[in-house]
Amino acid sequence: MDLQLKGKCALITGSSRGLGYATALALAKEGCRVAVNSRDQAKASAAAQAIADETGVQVVGLVGDVTLPELPEQLVAEAARIFGGLDILITNAGGPPSGPFESFDELAWQKAINQNLMNHVRLIRFALPYLRQSKAASVLTVTSYSVKQPIPNLVLSNSIRAATVGLTKSLALELGKDGIRFNSILPAWTETERIYDLMKSRANLNHTSVEVEIAKQSETSPLGRMGRPEEFANAAVFLVSPAASYITGTMLAVDGGMLKGTF
């Protein structure tokens, strides 16, 4: 299937590694020009160079911490300036720390809200003028399957990512008239650096090992394993592509069947 992505322009935040990197690489393989982002200039540049070398497509590395209120506007403007516009925005950020409810104070909650809700809000707000000029505008927010099935010891993520899903659905309804599609992917446990860190935290809590905790978590999937970043990326690339032009307001679980509910 031709996903009709050749020549399109995308900005993906939090994309020097993990799910963001895998998605940036998959988009570039389809001929999409991509701006990758990291808080570290060396990591952003290295990721961009690696993808460009593999695909031969224009890829740029943009540095900036999207949790800083002034950064999203600068990031979007720079990507649009380099590419001459913007067709695709994928808002991705690392998750907040794990821990029980009573271990987090007011500041921890505010930081998590800034990281996992407001960064989506700001990026989308500043991208809208460019997306309105695109004939294939698409926004994808990256959340978690925890919005449907809360994960133990992740109260910050469970709570705040649910707000991002509400935002995504609301914007799909509000801005469909402008030809902009909004969807979200709800990944489950996927083999990334963040998941390794969470498994390490569980191992310390349970006095086990990372390997034991990974095995225990993998058993919750009917497929008997965690996902791979490229499996997430395949779904993401389709959703943001013109090939999915009649899909909007969808919250797609890429979870290996870990969600136990029917809907």
N, C-alpha and C positions, 0 to 999 in steps of 0.2 A: 504494500500500500504506500502510495506517495502521500506523506504527511503535509506536503506543501509548505515546508519550513525554509526552503532554500532562499537566502537573502533576507529573511526576517531578522529582527534585532531583539535580543533578550538581555535583561538584567536579572541576575540571581544573587541574592545576598547570602552570606554565610556559605560560600561555595568553594573554599580552598581545600575542603576535605569532606568526607562523609556523603550524605545524601545530596547536598548541594553540588559537590564536585561531580558526582556520578551523573547528575542531571545536566550539568553544563557540558560534560563530555558527550552525552547522548544527543543533546541539541546540536552541538557542533558537527557531529557525525551526519546529521540530517541537513547540513549546510546553513545552519542558523548562526549568525554572528552573535557572540556572547561576551558580556561583561561579567567577570567573576569578582567576588568581593571577599576581603578578609580584614580583620583589624590589624594584621601584620603585613607590611608592604612586601617583604621578602616572600611570604607565603602566597600572597595574591599574585605576584609576578611569576613565581614558580609554577603555580597552578595554570595560569594563563599560557605560559610558554609550553608546558607539557601538552595541553589540549591542542594548541595551535600546531605543534610539531606532529601530533598524531593525526590531525584532521585536515590541516592545510587551510583552515578557516580563520578569519580575523577574530582574535580573542584578546581582550584587554583585562588587566588586573587593576582593580580599583580598591584603594585602602580606605578603611573607615569603620568605626564602631557604630552600627545602626541603632544602638540604645541611646546614643547621644542625640538630643532633640534636634540639633542643627544639621546632623549628618545626612539623613535621608534626602533632604532637598538637594544638597550638594551632589550626592551620589547619583540620583536620578538625572540631574541636569548634565553631569559629566558624561554619563552613558549616552544620553540623547544627543549631546554635542558631537561625540566621537562618531556615532552611527548615523547621525542625521535624522533621528527619530527613535521611537520605541514601540514595539509591537507586543512584547511579552514581559511581564513582571512576575517573578517568583520570589515570594517573601519567606525567607527561611532564617531561623535563628536557633542557637543552642537552647537547651532547656534549663529551667531553674534548678537549684539544688534539691536533693531528696531529703526527707526527714519527716517526723511526725508534726502534726498541727501546732502543738504547743512549743515547738523548738524555734518557730519563726516569729520575729517581732514585726512591728509596723514597717520598718525600713526594708526588711526582706520581702514583704508583700509588694511594696511600692517598686522595688527593683524588678521583681518578677513581672509585674504589670507593664512596666516600661519595656522589658525585654520581649515579652510574649504576647502583648496586645498592642501597645502604642507604636512599636516599630512597624507593625503591619499598617496601622492607621496612617502613620506619617508617610511611609513609602507610597501607599496607594494614593493618598491625597496629592502628593507632588507629581505622581506619574500620570494622573488623569488628563492633564492638558495634552500630553504627548499621545496617550492611548486613544484619545478622541480623534486624533488625526490618522490613526491606523485603520486599515480595512480588515484587519484580523487581530483585534485587540483581545488579550487574554491575561487574566491575573490568577495565579495559583498561590494560595496560602498553605504552608506546611504546618500541620498541627499534630495530632496524635490520636490513636484509637482510644485513648483514655477519656476522650470527650463523651464516649458512649459507654465505656466500661472502665471506671476509675482504677488506677493502678496503686496498690498499697505503697505507702511511704512517699507518694508523689503528690501531696495535696496541692502544692503551688501549681504544678503543671496541670493537674486534673481540673482545677478551678479556672485558671486563666485561659488556657487553650480553648475551653468551651466558649468563652467570650469571643474569641477569634472566629470560631465557626459561626456564631451568631452574626458577626460582622460580615463574613463572607456571603452568607445567605441573604442578608439584608441588601447588600450591594448588588447581588445578582438580580434581585427584584427591582431595585431602584434605578440601576444603570443599564439594564438590558436595552432600553430604548436608545441608548447611545452606541449600541453595538459592541459593548464590552462584556465579555463573559468572566464570571467569577466562580471558581471551584476550589475545593480544598482536598488534600490527600491526608488521610489519617493512618500514618504508618504504625505498625506494631514493632516488635523487637527486631531490629535490623543490625547487622554486623558493622557497627561504626565505633569510632573512638568514644563517643558519649556513652554508648551502651556498655562498652567495656568498663568505663568508670562507674556506672551504676551497678554493674555486676560485682565490681571490686568493693563497693560500699555494702552491698548485700552480704558478700563473703565475710567482711569484717563484723557485720552485725550478727551473722549466724554462725560465726566461727568455722567457716568452711573454706573453700577455695573458689576462685573465679571460674574454673572449669566446672566445678560442681554446680554453681549457680547458673551458668549458661546451659548446662544439661537439663536442669530443673525447669528453666524457662522454656526451653525448646520443646519440652514435653507437652506444653499447653497448646501447641499448634497441631492440627491434624496432620500436617506435613512432617512433623517431628524435627523441625529445625527453625532457626531464625531466618529472616529474609536477607537477601544480599542487596547492597546499594543499587546495583544495576537493575534489579527487579523493580524497585521503587522508581528509578529513573525512566524505565520503559513506560510505566503508567503516566508519569508526570508529562513526558514529552507528548504523548498522545493527547492528553487533556488540554494542553496549551496550544496544540496545533490546529490549523484550519480544518483538518480532518474531523475534529470533534466540534464542528461549528454549531451544532444544535444541543450541546451539553453545557448547561450553566446551572449554578445553584446546587451542584452535586458535591456531597461529602463522601469521597471514595476511600473505603478501607483497603489498604494494601497490607494485609495482616496475616496471610497464610491460614486464615480460618480461626484466628485466636478469639475474635469476637464471638461470644456465645449466643447473642440475641438474634432474632429473626430479621429485625430491621436495623 
